[in-house]
């Protein structure tokens, strides 16, 4: 896959999603998603599945293409405050009960990630899904903010859409001889297909074209950077220095 051609398509050939160009954060967020797909998914799933995920992520992150908290808040408490104000003002009529209130853990289970997880049950469901699929325990049930880790978040988005973690449907349900129905597949994430299905289909189609322009359909290739699970990568230089200083302090105390 020619990554340069992929980004050129999105910013020059068809810049509808990124009319002002792409920020470093957007480019980095997309690069992680491509690397995660290359390492764990490309060999077993069609390119349209990736395009479908990227198109949904664009909507779910407000075009940022990196994991975010609901209402684009800096922390969960602020997110909950913003949601409560919107609720009090009558702007969340589709919400039956305020899911952003602290749960039994004392934390706010507000939306977070590339695909917005809400409610404790969904964080626990994603934790179990990752454990079942990859044999890893990342601790989402204890620390909701791990959904903001770019590798964890990409996995939850991809595996969640492939296996149907969010709602009772999955990507394969929307495949036919005519291809993948991107608009209808919005139902995997949210039941607002009638309102924004066309927008989702546009997003997905643009990403698919960019991937094909980069020859990702012929040879996706390996990841360009390490995309390890949290805690499994090689410690940074600063982490190694800090560990050495701590060891020396303990040694000569």
C-alpha atoms as one frame of an Amber mdcrd trajectory, in Angstrom:
protein
   0.000   0.000   0.000   1.233   3.460  -0.919   0.451   5.559   2.149   1.416
   8.792   0.391  -1.129   8.082  -2.351  -3.784   7.382   0.292  -3.293  10.737
   2.000  -2.957  12.555  -1.346  -6.327  11.219  -2.439  -7.994  12.418   0.764
  -6.465  15.887   0.706  -6.040  16.661  -3.012  -7.896  14.290  -5.336 -11.115
  14.259  -3.319 -10.791  16.608  -0.327 -14.465  16.603   0.671 -13.689  15.145
   4.094 -10.569  17.259   4.635 -11.169  20.476   2.665  -8.576  22.410   4.684
  -5.985  19.691   4.518  -5.123  17.234   7.255  -3.642  18.100  10.629  -0.756
  16.143  12.110  -3.194  14.654  14.643  -5.595  13.500  11.913  -2.762  11.971
   9.911  -1.346  10.243  12.987  -4.765   8.916  13.962  -5.343   7.484  10.508
  -1.840   6.004  10.403  -2.438   4.059  13.621  -5.701   2.700  12.226  -3.959
   1.573   9.034  -1.202  -0.082  11.061  -3.658  -1.930  13.319  -5.589  -3.114
  10.268  -2.372  -4.223   8.550  -1.162  -6.235  11.531  -4.373  -7.911  12.655
  -7.166  -7.665  10.066  -6.029  -7.179   6.465  -5.360 -10.854   5.780  -8.834
 -12.006   6.828 -11.248  -9.217   5.922 -12.155  -7.302   2.759 -11.028  -3.739
   2.173 -14.639  -2.569   2.276 -14.773  -3.506   5.978 -11.934  -1.069   6.652
 -13.601   1.631   4.553 -16.853   1.080   6.457 -15.068   1.466   9.784 -13.171
   4.594   8.724 -16.338   6.196   7.414 -18.121   5.587  10.709 -15.118   6.750
  12.729 -15.047  10.012  10.776 -18.599  10.703  11.936 -18.078   9.448  15.501
 -14.959  11.570  16.079 -16.181  14.693  14.327 -13.534  14.226  11.643 -10.679
  14.136  14.152  -9.841  10.500  13.298  -8.491   9.855  16.788 -10.243   8.599
  19.931 -12.286  11.300  21.667 -14.594  11.681  24.631 -18.233  12.545  24.077
 -18.928  16.256  23.520 -15.184  16.528  22.739 -14.505  17.109  26.422 -11.039
  17.005  28.020 -12.181  14.565  30.718 -15.183  12.450  31.702 -16.513  14.811
  34.359 -16.611  17.685  31.881 -18.241  15.444  29.290 -20.931  14.500  31.818
 -21.498  18.161  32.693 -21.970  19.087  29.035 -24.357  16.195  28.470 -26.366
  17.104  31.569 -26.732  20.703  30.358 -27.905  19.462  26.962 -30.346  17.092
  28.679 -31.716  19.877  30.906 -32.175  22.076  27.826 -34.179  19.339  26.069
 -31.586  18.745  23.347 -31.219  14.990  23.972 -34.773  13.850  23.392 -33.676
  10.414  22.151 -31.965   9.617  25.471 -34.295   7.801  27.876 -32.093   7.917
  30.985 -28.922   9.938  31.756 -26.223   7.339  31.132 -23.464   9.834  31.966
 -24.076   9.794  35.717 -21.433   8.028  37.846 -21.983   4.269  37.869 -21.101
   1.710  40.537 -17.396   2.336  39.928 -17.804   6.046  40.614 -16.794   6.922
  37.048 -18.788   8.489  34.224 -19.473   5.937  31.452 -19.781   8.667  28.816
 -19.020   7.985  25.193 -15.380   7.466  24.308 -13.191   6.123  21.547 -13.166
   5.963  17.755 -16.649   4.479  17.987 -18.330   6.017  21.005 -18.791   3.425
  23.747 -21.396   4.416  26.345 -22.700   2.634  29.479 -20.629   0.330  31.648
 -22.087  -2.759  29.975 -20.538  -1.730  26.667 -17.108  -1.121  28.184 -17.333
  -4.544  29.824 -18.564  -6.056  26.561 -15.600  -4.620  24.668 -13.227  -5.917
  27.345 -14.683  -9.415  27.018 -14.651  -9.210  23.231 -10.957  -8.307  23.123
 -10.144 -11.082  25.572 -12.079 -13.630  23.527 -10.708 -12.516  20.160  -7.078
 -11.769  21.054  -6.498 -13.286  24.468  -5.602  -9.942  26.039  -7.013  -8.217
  29.113  -6.568  -4.481  28.695  -8.655  -3.469  31.724 -11.422  -1.424  30.101
 -13.824  -2.435  32.846 -11.559  -0.894  35.496 -10.305   2.072  33.491 -12.743
   3.418  30.928 -10.148   5.875  29.626  -8.200   3.021  28.038 -10.688   3.401
  25.182  -8.684   6.538  24.358  -5.595   4.449  23.665  -5.381   4.548  19.838
  -4.585   0.843  19.466  -7.315  -0.331  21.857  -9.805   2.053  20.272  -9.035
   0.887  16.737  -9.488  -2.738  17.790 -12.821  -1.980  19.461 -13.996  -0.198
  16.313 -12.872  -2.943  13.917 -13.753  -6.008  15.964 -16.936  -4.420  17.229
 -18.206  -3.811  13.712 -16.994  -7.184  12.421 -18.496  -9.205  15.276 -21.453
  -6.989  16.192 -20.564  -5.793  19.693 -22.546  -2.550  19.640 -25.953  -3.550
  18.282 -27.452  -6.860  17.066 -25.860  -6.675  13.611 -22.413  -6.869  12.041
 -20.695  -5.917   8.789 -21.310  -9.233   7.065 -25.061  -8.679   7.480 -24.888
  -5.807   5.003 -22.889  -7.590   2.301 -24.460  -8.857  -0.920 -23.473  -9.519
  -4.487 -23.657  -5.770  -5.037 -21.082  -5.143  -2.315 -21.301  -3.630   1.160
 -24.244  -1.308   1.796 -22.415   1.448   3.652 -25.520   3.483   4.441 -27.437
   0.568   5.943 -24.357  -0.542   7.881 -24.683   2.591  10.002 -27.111   0.472
  12.024 -24.121  -1.421  13.438 -23.198   1.674  15.448 -26.420   3.602  15.905
 -30.045   3.452  14.877 -29.978   6.783  13.042 -29.529   5.379   9.539 -32.532
   7.243   8.133 -31.045  10.546   9.250 -27.368  10.168   8.365 -27.064   6.995
   6.284 -26.254   8.975   3.133 -23.548  10.901   4.961 -21.998   7.668   6.224
 -22.100   6.161   2.718 -20.304   9.232   1.336 -17.595   8.969   3.998 -17.047
   5.265   3.404 -16.977   5.622  -0.379 -14.324   8.334  -0.160 -12.152   6.201
   2.116 -12.588   3.164  -0.123 -11.504   5.181  -3.160  -8.455   6.454  -1.264
  -7.495   2.915  -0.253  -7.840   1.665  -3.826  -5.863   4.639  -5.154  -3.118
   3.516  -2.790  -3.340  -0.086  -4.131  -4.392  -1.346  -0.699  -6.702  -3.815
  -2.447  -3.690  -5.454  -4.135  -1.189  -5.555  -1.267  -2.018  -3.835   2.017
   1.461  -4.438   3.324   2.815  -4.563   6.884   2.347  -1.903   9.542   4.773
   0.991   9.335   5.060   1.397  13.118   4.676  -0.791  16.178   1.070  -1.013
  17.340   1.329  -3.022  20.528  -1.309  -3.414  23.192  -0.906  -1.004  26.135
   1.965  -2.104  28.338   3.323  -4.605  25.808   5.558  -2.300  23.799   9.209
  -1.548  24.566   9.456   1.136  27.281  10.444   4.597  26.084  13.895   6.009
  26.859  12.387   8.245  29.526  10.583   5.299  31.130  13.822   3.280  31.183
  15.766   6.192  32.716  13.068   6.723  35.334  13.084   3.018  36.203  16.886
   3.066  36.541  16.794   6.132  38.804  14.144   4.513  40.964  16.169   1.272
  41.163  19.301   3.197  42.191  17.337   5.135  44.812  15.946   1.917  46.251
  19.324   0.193  46.054  21.241   2.807  48.060  18.452   3.918  50.415
